[in-house]
Amino acid sequence: MNLIRFAFVADALATAATGALLVIGGALLAELTGLPAAAAMPLGLFLIAFAAFVGWVGLQQQTPRAAATLIVVVNAAWVVGSVIVVLAGTFPLTLLGVAFVLVQAVAVAAFVGLQWVGLGRTRALA
């Protein structure tokens, strides 16, 4: 499996797990983190759908460039949005909430880096 496919499949698994956590344990997570409980279900469902798309892209023999670029852009926007949520004080986050938001932002940023490098490699091979 090449780097770009690995990055997308790993991203899909982590995103699906986060989505499931929000759908199943959203109320408890909201209580512990200060994130809004009302956002947990829709955000979790979005993440599960996004994970399915990312996984599909990662399983293709030839990576669709437009889809891959869209995933990188969405992931980068997620990272920026996460940092803004923490810095702007958008929600009354607990210390655990700040850690949760920033740790997942760092993980997504790592996927962005891998995906960006993988896109460059596939471009060089084309």
N, C-alpha and C positions, 0 to 999 in steps of 0.2 A: 504494500500500500504506500503510495507516495505521500509527501508531506501535506499537500492541500487536502487530499481525501482524509488522511488521518485527522487533520485539524478540524474538518467539518464534522466527522463522525464523533470525535471527542466532544466538540462543542454541542452537538445535538444531544448527546447523553447527559452532559452537565445541565443543559438548558431544560431538558425534559424533567430531570430530577428536581430542579428548582421550581419549575411549574407545578409539579406534583406536590411538592412541599407547600406551596402557596394554596393550592386547591384543597388539599386534605387538612393541613394544619394552619390555615390562614388566621383563624381567630386567636389561637395560642401564639402564633408568631407575631401577630399585631400587638398582643398584650406584652410580650417580652421585648419587642423592638421599638414600639412607638409608631410603626408604620400603620397606615389606615386600614382597618379591617375590611372596609367596603371595597378596597382596591384589590384585595388578595385574590378573590375568585376570578375577576376578569383578567387580571394580570397573569395569573397562573394559567388560565386557558389560552391566552395569547402566547405565552412561552411554550406551552405544549404544541400548539399549532406551528409556531416558528421552528421548534425543534424538529418537527416532522419534515418541514421544508429543508432545513439545514441537513438533516440526515439523508434525505432523498438526493440532494446535491452531492453530498459526500460519497454516495454509493454509485454514482454514475461513472462509467468507464472514461468518458471525456467530460471534464468539469465544464459546465456551461458558464462562460465568462461573465455574462450579464448577471446571472443568479449569484455567482460567487462574489462579484463586486457589490451587489445589493446586500448580501449578508455581512460583508466587511463594513459597509456604511452603517447598517442598522446596529451592528455590534459596537462600532465606534460611538455612535449617538447614544447608545445605552451607557457606555462608560462616562461620557461627558454629562449626561443627565444624572447619573448616580452621584457624581462629584458635586454637581449643582445642588442636588437635594440635600446633601450633607452641609455644604458651605452656606447655602441660603437659609438653612433652618426651616425648610418647607414644612417639615413634620416634627413633632416633639419626640425626636429619636432618643432612646435610651443609649447608654454606652454600648450595649450589645447591638442595638439598632445601627449605630454608626459603624461598628465593626462589620456587621452583616452586609451593609450596603457597600462599604469600601472593599471588603474581601471579595465579594462577587464582582465588583468593578475591576479589581486587579486580575481576577481569573478571566474575565471577558477580554480585558486588554491583552492578556497573554494569547488568547485565541486570535484576536485581531492581528497581533504580530506574526503568529504562525501562518495565518491565512494570507497575510500580505506577502510574506516571503514565498509561500507556496504559489501565489498568483504570479509573482515575478519569475519563479522557476518554470511555470507552465508557459509563460510568455516567451521565455528564452528558448524553450524546446519547440515552440510553434514555428 
